[in-house]
Amino acid sequence: HDAGRTWEDAKLGLPYAAIRGLFSVRQNEIIAVLQMRETVSVYSGSLDGGAWKQRTSNDFRFSSWFGGSRQPLVVPDLPSKRLLLMLPGNQSFFLNLETFDKQAIKFSGAGVYWAKISGDKVIRSCCNRVGARLTTWETRDEGKTWQDSGSELAVPQFRDSKVGFNTTKFDIQRTHDGGATWVTVHQQEPQYWPFLWKPYTLTFIHVSDQKILATDGMHRLLLSEDAGNTWRGALDSGRR
């Protein structure tokens, strides 16, 4: 209640399970994605102590996938008030967070290792489509057709509907038009990523309008203090 300065137990009253996602769609309403032993379920409820409603439940047995991880992929598309859920056996669908209707989506390959919906509404995923070949595929018609991205780019990360960042193993790129065009804002030494099932990528954390952190989650931490125009090592020059 105070912008994160203090925290207290929310006492949500949800069933005992691993929480795979918590999303706020409307004021005081929460959507929870829970993974239990054999199911992945979606609940809706509030923070005022009201009862939670189970909106959908999906079989999660016999799953061994995503590089050995037995977790569902949950991708929020909150501007469109929906979630993209990916489960074993090609159980992939959009879940409307107002009606809780499902809309099936078919991915380009048998094994989906990750997927993202970018600010330009393009869905990008990494699938095992031919033998052991892993590549980034994209669709602009919600899965009806897929194209090989033909690019070293990973998945764009958007601050809003216009401004976003992306990475290759050589540079950082930025867009101001929702992904229609990209400009290189930082060049770097080639980065070699140990995980074959996803491209090298940085996660961008917008601390403020001007200050942005970028990390690969392993050994790199970059900082921009001018809204992404220039970048440096976050610990360079003795600054902390």
C-alpha positions in Angstrom: 0.0 0.0 0.0 3.1 2.3 0.1 4.9 1.7 -3.2 6.8 -1.3 -1.9 8.3 0.3 1.2 6.7 -2.2 3.5 5.2 -5.7 3.0 2.7 -7.9 4.8 1.3 -11.4 4.3 -1.7 -11.0 1.9 -3.3 -14.2 3.3 -4.9 -14.9 -0.1 -6.5 -18.2 1.0 -5.6 -20.0 -2.3 -5.2 -23.8 -2.4 -1.7 -25.1 -1.5 0.2 -25.1 -4.8 3.1 -23.6 -6.7 2.2 -20.1 -7.9 3.2 -19.7 -11.5 1.7 -16.3 -12.0 -0.2 -13.5 -10.3 -1.8 -10.8 -12.4 -4.0 -7.8 -11.7 -6.6 -7.1 -14.4 -9.0 -4.8 -12.6 -8.8 -2.9 -9.4 -8.7 -5.3 -6.4 -9.1 -8.4 -8.7 -6.2 -10.9 -9.0 -5.7 -13.8 -11.4 -3.6 -16.6 -10.0 -2.1 -19.5 -12.0 -1.4 -22.5 -9.8 0.5 -25.7 -10.5 -0.6 -28.6 -8.4 0.7 -32.2 -8.7 -1.3 -33.2 -11.8 -3.1 -30.0 -12.9 -2.5 -26.3 -13.7 -5.5 -24.2 -12.6 -6.5 -20.6 -13.0 -8.3 -18.8 -10.1 -9.8 -15.3 -9.8 -10.3 -13.5 -6.5 -9.7 -10.3 -4.6 -7.5 -9.1 -1.8 -10.4 -8.2 0.5 -10.8 -11.8 1.7 -13.5 -12.9 -0.7 -13.8 -16.4 -2.0 -11.6 -17.5 -4.9 -13.2 -19.1 -8.0 -11.5 -21.8 -10.1 -11.9 -20.7 -13.7 -10.2 -23.5 -15.5 -8.2 -26.6 -14.7 -5.9 -28.4 -17.1 -4.2 -31.8 -17.0 -0.4 -31.6 -16.3 0.5 -35.3 -15.9 3.2 -37.1 -17.8 5.1 -33.9 -18.6 8.9 -33.8 -19.0 9.8 -30.9 -21.2 11.2 -27.3 -21.4 14.8 -28.5 -20.9 13.8 -30.8 -18.1 11.6 -28.3 -16.3 8.1 -29.3 -15.4 6.6 -25.9 -15.3 3.9 -24.4 -17.5 4.7 -21.4 -19.6 2.5 -18.5 -18.7 2.7 -15.4 -20.9 0.6 -12.4 -19.9 -1.0 -10.2 -22.5 -2.7 -7.8 -20.1 -3.5 -5.0 -22.5 -5.7 -7.5 -24.3 -6.9 -9.0 -20.9 -5.8 -12.5 -21.6 -3.1 -15.0 -20.8 -1.2 -17.4 -23.1 -0.8 -20.8 -21.4 1.4 -23.6 -22.8 1.0 -27.1 -21.4 2.2 -30.6 -22.5 0.6 -32.3 -25.4 0.0 -29.2 -27.5 -2.4 -27.8 -24.9 -1.6 -24.2 -25.8 -4.4 -21.5 -25.6 -5.3 -18.0 -24.9 -7.5 -17.5 -21.8 -9.8 -14.5 -21.9 -9.6 -13.0 -18.4 -13.1 -11.5 -18.6 -15.1 -14.5 -20.0 -12.5 -17.2 -19.2 -13.1 -18.7 -22.7 -10.2 -20.5 -24.3 -8.9 -19.9 -27.8 -6.5 -22.6 -29.0 -3.2 -21.7 -30.6 -0.9 -24.1 -32.5 2.9 -23.5 -32.3 5.3 -24.2 -35.1 7.1 -27.1 -33.5 6.7 -30.0 -31.1 8.6 -28.5 -28.2 8.1 -24.9 -27.1 11.0 -23.7 -25.0 9.8 -20.1 -24.5 7.3 -17.7 -26.0 6.7 -13.9 -25.7 4.1 -11.4 -26.9 5.8 -8.2 -27.8 4.4 -4.7 -27.8 3.8 -4.9 -31.5 1.5 -7.9 -30.8 3.8 -10.4 -32.6 4.1 -13.8 -30.8 7.7 -15.2 -30.9 8.7 -18.6 -29.7 11.6 -21.0 -29.8 10.5 -24.5 -31.0 12.1 -27.8 -31.9 10.7 -27.9 -35.4 13.1 -30.1 -37.5 15.3 -32.6 -35.7 17.4 -30.8 -33.1 17.3 -27.4 -34.8 16.1 -24.7 -32.5 15.2 -21.3 -33.9 13.0 -18.3 -33.2 9.7 -18.3 -35.0 7.1 -15.6 -35.1 3.4 -15.2 -36.0 1.4 -12.1 -36.7 -2.0 -13.9 -37.0 -2.0 -15.6 -33.6 -0.7 -18.9 -34.7 -2.4 -19.5 -38.1 1.0 -19.1 -39.9 4.5 -19.0 -38.6 7.7 -17.7 -40.1 11.4 -18.2 -39.3 12.5 -14.9 -37.9 15.7 -15.2 -39.9 17.4 -13.0 -37.3 19.8 -13.1 -34.4 17.3 -11.0 -32.4 15.8 -12.5 -29.3 12.3 -11.4 -28.1 11.6 -7.6 -27.9 10.9 -6.2 -24.5 8.6 -3.2 -24.6 8.3 -0.4 -22.0 5.0 0.7 -23.6 3.3 0.4 -27.0 6.1 2.3 -28.8 9.4 2.1 -27.0 11.2 -1.3 -26.7 14.7 -2.9 -26.6 16.1 -6.1 -28.0 19.5 -7.8 -28.1 21.8 -9.9 -30.2 25.1 -11.4 -29.1 26.7 -8.3 -30.7 24.5 -5.3 -29.7 21.5 -3.6 -28.1 18.8 -2.3 -30.3 15.9 0.1 -29.6 12.6 1.0 -31.3 10.4 4.0 -31.0 7.6 2.8 -33.3 6.4 -0.4 -31.7 9.0 -2.6 -33.4 8.6 -1.5 -37.0 12.2 -0.3 -37.1 15.2 -0.9 -34.9 18.4 1.2 -34.3 21.6 0.0 -32.7 22.3 2.0 -29.5 25.2 -0.1 -28.1 27.7 -2.5 -29.5 29.4 -5.1 -27.4 31.9 -7.9 -27.6 30.3 -11.1 -28.9 28.4 -12.9 -26.1 28.4 -16.7 -26.2 25.3 -18.1 -24.5 25.5 -21.6 -23.0 21.9 -22.5 -23.5 21.1 -23.8 -27.0 17.3 -23.7 -26.5 17.2 -19.9 -26.4 19.2 -17.0 -27.9 21.4 -14.7 -25.9 19.2 -12.0 -24.4 19.2 -9.3 -21.8 16.3 -8.5 -19.4 15.6 -4.7 -19.3 14.5 -3.2 -16.0 13.0 0.3 -16.2 14.0 1.9 -12.9 12.7 5.3 -14.0 12.1 7.1 -17.3 15.8 7.7 -17.7 17.5 4.9 -15.8 17.4 1.4 -17.2 19.3 -1.7 -16.0 20.0 -4.7 -18.4 21.2 -8.1 -17.2 21.6 -11.6 -18.8 21.0 -13.1 -15.4 24.5 -14.6 -15.2 27.5 -12.2 -15.3 26.5 -9.0 -17.1 24.9 -5.9 -15.7 24.6 -2.8 -17.9 23.2 0.6 -17.0 21.8 3.5 -19.0 21.0 6.8 -17.4 19.7 8.5 -20.5 16.7 6.4 -21.5 18.8 3.9 -23.4 20.9 6.2 -25.6 24.2 5.1 -24.1 25.2 2.1 -21.9 28.0 1.2 -19.6 28.9 -1.5 -17.1 26.7 -0.8 -14.0 29.8 -1.1 -11.7 32.2 0.9 -13.9 34.3 3.8 -12.6 33.8 2.8 -9.0 30.2 3.9 -9.0 27.6 1.8 -7.1 
